[in-house]
């Protein structure tokens, strides 16, 4: 029997915050895994790190938060990094990305067999052209994906999208994702809140009030909390409510989840 019921697959990285000269462990699949564990779920992470100090940092950070890192591949080379800066309007922007060991990652045959037995799989960034999504969907696995990091809603149990701060565009995008084959479409629109639809109903929620320190990873936290509430049988409205509250908490600190930051060298 697998020690975990939910898997996240794909990207990890060291987020380097240039303005404050500090770094944190991050990445969509990693952040979602950590927050699902924090909500009491048993989670395994499938991805690749380099055989370097950064890779050991990623593995140690995940293990300390209860994520099963047994499926992680340690590959020759460097762990992925993302440089984050602030633009003239004060928004967080990606200044540089090096996908490192994540580039070309494919779960081995035995791991794909494990993924086909999961209760739910969340896919982060993968440069496989949607191959794993299609394989798992064909096997009847419940899948979610953030379409900001990989396109393709077909076969998804939950498709997560973003519409800037345009609530009208969020409604439109939710309908588009359903038409593309997603069973549930969830679209965030920053400070304007979020929208969720399943073909029978569309519900909306305002963003939770919060004094923002950093928005990095708030969307990933939102995803984890929505998945958790949905798997627990929550309605669209209840799942949005749980997600917005969780995302607001992440906005109160630097990084996709609370952790000790390290200085940039």
N, C-alpha and C positions, 0 to 999 in steps of 0.2 A: 504493500500500500504506500502511495506517495505521501511524504510528510507534509505536503501542501496541496491546497485545493484550487488556488489561483496562481497564474503565472503572468509575469510581464516579460516582454521580449524586446530587445533592441538596444537603444543608445544609453551610454553612460558617458560622463565627462568630468573634467575638473573645470568648474566655472571660475574664471579669473575676473574679479571685479576691479577694473583698472582705476576708477576714481579713488577707491579706498585702499588699493594695493593689498587686497586679501582674496583668498580663494576658498571654494566650497565644492563638495561633491554634488553633482547634479545630473541632469538628463531626464527626459520625459519618462522612460521606462523605470528608471531608478526612483525618481520622485514618487511616482504612482505606487511602486512596490512598498516604499517606506511608509507612506500614508495608509495604505491598506493594512499593513502590519499594525500600525498604530491604532487602527479601528478594530483590531482583534482578529483579522483574517490571517490564515496561514498562506504565505506567499513565497514562491520561488522566482528568482531572477535568472533569465537566460540572456547572455550577452558575452562580450569579449573585452578584456583589458590587456594592456601591454605588460611585459615582464619588467616593470619599472616601479619606482617608489610610488608614483601616482596610482598605478594599478593596485598595489597593496593597500593604499589608502582607501580606494573605492571599496575593495572587498572587506576591509576591516570596519568601515563605516556602516555598510549594509548589514554585516553579521551582528554588529553591536545593537542594531535596531530590529533584530529578529528575522531578517530576510534570509531565506535559504540560498546560499551562493554556490551550492554544489554544482549546478549546471554551467557556471561561468567558465569560459575558455580563457586561459592565459596564453597570449600569443606573443611571439617575438616582436619587439618594437615598442612603440610608445602608446600610452593611454590617450584617449581623445581629450582635447581642450577646447574651451570656448571663451573668447575674450568679450567681456561685456562693458559697454561704455554708456555715457549719457549724451544724448543729442542736445541741440540748441533749445528744444522745447521742454527738456527735462525728462524725456522718455528713455527707457532702457533700450539699447540697441546692441545687436551682435556686431562687433567690430572685426572678429576673425574667428574661423572655425577650422580645426584640424580633426578629422574623424578618427585618425589613428587606427587602433586595433578594431574599432567598430566597423570600419570600411570593409565590405566584403564578408561580414559575419553571416554565417548560415548555421542554424542549429543542426548538429549531426543527426543521422537517421534515428538513433536511439532516443535523442531528445525530442525529435518531432513526434515520435510514438508517444512519449510522455505527454506532450502538449495536446495530443488528440484525446487524452483522457481527462483533461482538466475541466473543472466546473466552469471556469471562465479564463480567457486569455486576453490581456491587454497588449497591443502592439505599439511600440514606440517607433523611432526612426530605424528603417531598414532599407538598404539599397538593393532589394531583391525584386523590384518591379511588381510587388504585390503577390509574389509566389506563395509565401507562407500563409497570407490571409486567405487566398483561394483554396489552398490545401486544407486548412483548418475548417473553413466554411463548408467545403464539400464533405467533411467528416462530421458535420453537425455540431461543431464546437461553438459555444457562445463567445463572440469576439467583440472587442471594442478597439477603437483607434482614434488618435488625434489627427484629424485630416490637415492640421497645420504643419505636421511633420511628414506625412505620407498621404497622397491622394487615393481615392478609391473607396466608395461607400458600399459597394456590392458585397453582400454576405455578412455585413456587420450587424450584430445585435444592437450595438450602440455606436453611432457615429458622432464624434465630437468635432464641432467646427467653431470658428470665430468670425465675428462680423464687425470688428472694430468697436465703435460705440453707436452703431446704427441699429436700433431695435426693429425697424421695418425691414432692413436687410437681413436681420437675424431670422425673422419669420419666413422670409422668402427662401433663405438658405436651408432652413429646416425642412421646408416642403421639397426643395430640390434633392436633399440627401435621402429623404424617404422615397422619392421617385427613382433614385439610383439604386435602391435595394436595401437601404438600412431599415431595420425594424423600429428603432427609436433614434431620433435626431435631437441632439442637444447643442445649442449654439450660444456661446457667451458673447456679450457685447460690453465688456469692460465695466465702467461705472454705471452703464445703463442696465446692467443686470443680465438676465439669461432667458432663453426660451427652450422648451422641450416639446416634442410632438411624437405621436406614435401612429398617425393616420386616422385615429378616432377622435383624438383631442389634442389641443395645443394649450400649454400653460406657460405663464410668464412669472418671473420673480425679479424683484429689484435687487441690486447689490447690497450686501450688508454694510452698514456704516463702519468705517475703520480709519484710523490715522495711519496712512501708508508710509512704511519705511522702505519697502522694496517689493515689487510685484513679481519678481522672478520666481517661477514655480507655482504661482497661485492657480494658474490654469490646471496644472497637474494635480494639485491638491483637490481642486473642484472635481476633476475626473474621478479620482480615487473615492471621494465621498459619495459621488453619484452612483458609482458602481456598487459600493457597499450597501447603500440604501436600496438600490434596485434589486440586488440579490436577496435582500432581506424581505422583499415583497412590497416595498414602498411604492406609492403612486408616483406619477410624474411630478406632482406638486411637492410631495414630501421629499422626494429625491433631490429636487432643485433646492429646497430649503436647507437640507443637510449640506449640500455642496457649497452653497453661497456662504454659509457660516464657516465652514472649514477653510475656504479660500481666503476669507477675511483674516483669519488667524495667521496664515502664512504671510500675508502682506505686512505683518507687524515685525518681521525680522528679515535679515539678509539671507538669501539662499532659499532653495526649494523646500527645505525642512530644517528644523532647528539643529544646529551642529556647531562644533568649535571651528571657527574660521582659522585659516593659516595664512601667514604673510606671504606675499609674492617676493621671490628672490630675484 
